[in-house]
C-alpha cells in the first residue's frame, strides 16, 4: 500500500486519545503525520516546563492548556486533520459521550487508577472499540524490553514493569518509543 493509499483510508477514521502528556501528545503527532482523519483529545492540564523533557510541546506554550497547544501543533503538521479537544478531567460519566464514535481509543494517562478507570469504563460501555494502552516506559535504556501484547480488545505497549518514580522518571526516548508503538498499533488495527 502506498502512502497516498494509506492516507486515503485513514482519513475516514477517528482516534480518541485520553491524555495529552508524554504518550498522548507524541501519539497524536505520529497519527497526524500519517493523515488520520479525526483525533479527539481530552486532558485538563497545562503545559509546564517539566513536561518539555518528553511531551510534544514547546517552551513558548508553557502555561497553555495542553489540549489547545496540542491542537495548535497538529494544525501546523496537517491543517486538514479534524482535531476535537475537551479541556476536561475524564471520568466514568464523560468517557462514553466523548469517545463513543471513535474507531480506536488510546489510553495515555500517568496514573494507574486513571488507566484502570478508562479501561473498565470502555470494556463495560464501549466493548467493541479497541483500546491501546501504554504500560511501563519509565527510565532509559533496555530498549528490547519494550514490547506489544494483545489481550482480547486491549492492546498493551510498553515493558509492563517500569513504574514512574522520582528515581525512575519518564524521559523522551522510552516515552516516545511507547507512544509511537501505540500509534503503530492503531495503524495495525485500522489498516488490518
C-alpha distance (Angstrom), angle and dihedral (degrees) to the residues before:
residue distance angle dihedral
X1 . . .
X2 3.83 . .
X3 3.80 122.3 .
X4 3.81 89.7 -108.1
X5 3.82 90.4 53.3
X6 3.81 90.2 48.4
X7 3.81 92.0 50.3
X8 3.81 91.5 47.1
X9 3.80 90.3 54.6
X10 3.82 96.6 41.5
X11 3.81 94.4 52.1
X12 3.81 87.5 74.0
X13 3.82 94.5 59.6
X14 3.80 135.3 84.9
X15 3.80 122.3 -150.8
X16 3.79 122.1 -166.6
X17 3.79 118.9 -149.4
X18 3.79 118.3 -163.5
X19 3.80 105.1 -157.3
X20 3.80 131.2 18.8
X21 3.80 100.8 -143.2
X22 3.80 129.2 98.6
X23 3.79 97.4 -38.6
X24 3.79 98.0 31.6
X25 3.80 98.9 46.3
X26 3.81 94.4 45.6
X27 3.81 93.9 43.5
X28 3.82 91.1 48.9
X29 3.81 91.3 51.2
X30 3.81 91.7 48.9
X31 3.82 90.4 50.9
X32 3.81 91.1 46.1
X33 3.80 91.1 53.1
X34 3.80 90.9 58.0
X35 3.80 94.9 45.7
X36 3.79 107.8 -105.8
X37 3.82 107.7 -177.7
X38 3.79 101.3 -130.5
X39 3.79 135.2 6.9
X40 3.81 122.3 -166.2
X41 3.81 111.0 -161.1
X42 3.81 127.4 -174.5
X43 3.80 127.6 -172.8
X44 3.81 135.8 130.8
X45 3.81 100.5 -156.5
X46 3.80 133.1 101.0
X47 3.80 128.1 -128.9
X48 3.80 112.2 -96.9
X49 3.78 131.3 -175.9
X50 3.81 90.4 -108.5
X51 3.83 89.3 61.0
X52 3.79 93.9 61.6
X53 3.83 93.8 79.7
X54 3.82 91.1 72.6
X55 3.81 113.1 0.3
X56 3.81 127.6 89.9
X57 3.79 95.9 -112.6
X58 3.77 135.0 106.3
X59 3.79 135.0 -128.4
X60 3.81 92.9 -107.8
X61 3.84 88.9 57.6
X62 3.83 94.6 61.5
X63 3.80 108.4 128.1
X64 3.81 94.2 23.6
X65 3.79 122.2 115.9
X66 3.81 108.5 -94.3
X67 3.80 94.5 -130.1
X68 3.82 91.7 52.2
X69 3.82 93.2 46.2
X70 3.81 92.3 46.5
X71 3.80 92.3 49.3
X72 3.81 88.0 51.8
X73 3.83 91.3 50.4
X74 3.80 92.6 48.6
X75 3.81 90.7 48.8
X76 3.81 88.2 56.4
X77 3.81 89.7 54.1
X78 3.80 97.6 44.2
X79 3.82 121.2 -6.1
X80 3.82 90.1 -167.9
X81 3.81 93.9 69.3
X82 3.79 114.1 101.0
X83 3.82 105.9 -130.3
X84 3.80 116.4 -171.2
X85 3.78 114.7 -171.2
X86 3.79 132.8 -164.8
X87 3.81 118.1 -165.3
X88 3.77 92.6 -156.6
X89 3.78 142.8 111.3
X90 3.78 106.2 -112.2
X91 3.80 120.2 -125.3
X92 3.80 138.9 162.1
X93 3.80 92.6 -81.5
X94 3.82 101.1 49.7
X95 3.82 101.7 36.7
X96 3.80 93.8 77.0
X97 3.81 95.9 49.1
X98 3.82 92.7 46.5
X99 3.83 99.4 44.0
X100 3.83 105.6 26.4
X101 3.82 93.8 105.7
X102 3.80 95.7 48.3
X103 3.79 123.4 114.6
X104 3.83 91.2 -150.8
X105 3.81 133.2 8.7
X106 3.82 121.5 -146.7
X107 3.80 116.1 -154.0
X108 3.80 110.0 -146.8
X109 3.81 107.0 165.4
X110 3.80 129.5 135.2
X111 3.78 97.3 -149.8
X112 3.80 121.8 76.0
X113 3.81 93.1 -143.3
X114 3.83 90.8 55.0
X115 3.83 91.1 48.9
X116 3.81 89.8 50.4
X117 3.81 92.8 47.0
X118 3.82 92.8 50.5
X119 3.80 93.8 46.6
X120 3.82 93.9 46.9
X121 3.82 92.1 46.4
X122 3.79 92.5 49.3
X123 3.81 94.1 45.6
X124 3.82 90.6 50.6
X125 3.80 99.9 40.4
X126 3.82 107.6 18.7
X127 3.83 102.1 31.5
X128 3.81 95.9 155.2
X129 3.81 95.4 56.1
X130 3.82 114.0 89.7
X131 3.82 115.6 -126.9
X132 3.81 121.0 -148.5
X133 3.80 112.0 -161.1
X134 3.78 135.0 -172.7
X135 3.77 115.4 -137.2
X136 3.80 124.0 170.7
X137 3.79 117.9 8.3
X138 3.79 106.5 133.9
X139 3.78 123.7 128.8
X140 3.77 128.1 10.7
X141 3.80 141.2 -78.3
X142 3.79 124.1 24.5
X143 3.81 91.5 94.6
X144 3.79 93.0 167.7
X145 3.81 91.2 64.4
X146 3.82 91.2 68.3
X147 3.77 108.6 95.0
X148 3.76 146.3 152.8
X149 3.79 128.0 -113.5
X150 3.79 133.6 173.9
X151 3.79 124.5 -148.3
X152 3.81 112.4 179.4
X153 3.84 105.3 -59.5
X154 3.82 94.3 -14.8
X155 3.80 121.3 94.0
X156 3.81 114.9 -161.7
X157 3.82 122.0 -156.6
X158 3.81 121.7 -174.7
X159 3.78 139.4 47.4
X160 3.84 92.0 -70.5
X161 3.81 91.8 -137.4
X162 3.83 113.9 58.8
X163 3.78 104.2 98.6
X164 3.79 119.3 -165.2
X165 3.81 116.2 -111.7
X166 3.81 138.7 145.6
X167 3.80 88.6 -90.5
X168 3.82 94.0 43.3
X169 3.82 105.0 38.0
X170 3.79 126.9 -179.3
X171 3.82 108.3 -101.7
X172 3.79 131.6 -172.8
X173 3.83 99.9 -105.2
X174 3.82 99.1 56.4
X175 3.82 95.0 31.4
X176 3.81 88.3 51.3
X177 3.80 91.4 48.9
X178 3.80 92.1 53.6
X179 3.83 93.9 42.1
X180 3.79 90.8 51.5
X181 3.81 90.3 45.4
X182 3.80 87.3 54.1
X183 3.82 90.4 51.0
X184 3.80 90.1 47.6
X185 3.80 90.1 50.4
X186 3.81 89.8 51.7
X187 3.82 87.5 54.0
X188 3.80 91.7 50.0
X189 3.80 90.4 52.3
X190 3.80 95.8 45.6
X191 3.80 98.6 40.2
X192 3.83 93.4 41.1
